[in-house]
Amino acid sequence: MPLILEASNLSLNDVHRLLKLEKLANGSFTDFLSLEPVSELEQQDLLRIRNDFERYSSEGKISEGLVKFLTLAPLMRLAGFMMCRFG
């Protein structure tokens, strides 16, 4: 009989444990993507983004909005997109 769980009652740590998800040891950004070489400054920015995400994720304090704030906005800035304020 399959195990049925209420998703709203699960923490991120529960999901990692149930799905047996593990962090990759090498921490490389290029394992899954073909990227142009990045500068040392860009590499430092990427590491900062990853470390910020991991810090919040490990504490279980992560939401969809926080993921966007921690990752998408800095990555868009690195990609050359300008963030504009309206109003």
BELPERA-V687651 format. One record per residue. N is the residue number from 1. RES is the residue in one letter. PSI is psi in whole degrees, -180 to 180 (NA if undefined). Layout:
BEGIN
n={N | N}
res={RES | RES}
psi={PSI | PSI}
END
This chain:
BEGIN
n={1 | 2 | 3 | 4 | 5 | 6 | 7 | 8 | 9 | 10 | 11 | 12 | 13 | 14 | 15 | 16 | 17 | 18 | 19 | 20 | 21 | 22 | 23 | 24 | 25 | 26 | 27 | 28 | 29 | 30 | 31 | 32 | 33 | 34 | 35 | 36 | 37 | 38 | 39 | 40 | 41 | 42 | 43 | 44 | 45 | 46 | 47 | 48 | 49 | 50 | 51 | 52 | 53 | 54 | 55 | 56 | 57 | 58 | 59 | 60 | 61 | 62 | 63 | 64 | 65 | 66 | 67 | 68 | 69 | 70 | 71 | 72 | 73 | 74 | 75 | 76 | 77 | 78 | 79 | 80 | 81 | 82 | 83 | 84 | 85 | 86 | 87}
res={M | P | L | I | L | E | A | S | N | L | S | L | N | D | V | H | R | L | L | K | L | E | K | L | A | N | G | S | F | T | D | F | L | S | L | E | P | V | S | E | L | E | Q | Q | D | L | L | R | I | R | N | D | F | E | R | Y | S | S | E | G | K | I | S | E | G | L | V | K | F | L | T | L | A | P | L | M | R | L | A | G | F | M | M | C | R | F | G}
psi={131 | 150 | 125 | 124 | 147 | 113 | -35 | -15 | 0 | 141 | 168 | -37 | -37 | -44 | -46 | -44 | -47 | -38 | -1 | 44 | 138 | 146 | 138 | 137 | -36 | -22 | 21 | 142 | -14 | 5 | -31 | -9 | 152 | 109 | 151 | 154 | 142 | 152 | 168 | -40 | -43 | -40 | -41 | -41 | -44 | -42 | -39 | -43 | -47 | -44 | -40 | -46 | -47 | -37 | -48 | -40 | -42 | -26 | -3 | 16 | 59 | 136 | 172 | -43 | -39 | -37 | -44 | -45 | -42 | -29 | -53 | -46 | -49 | -37 | -38 | -38 | -44 | -33 | -5 | 5 | 135 | 135 | 126 | 147 | 136 | 146 | NA}
END
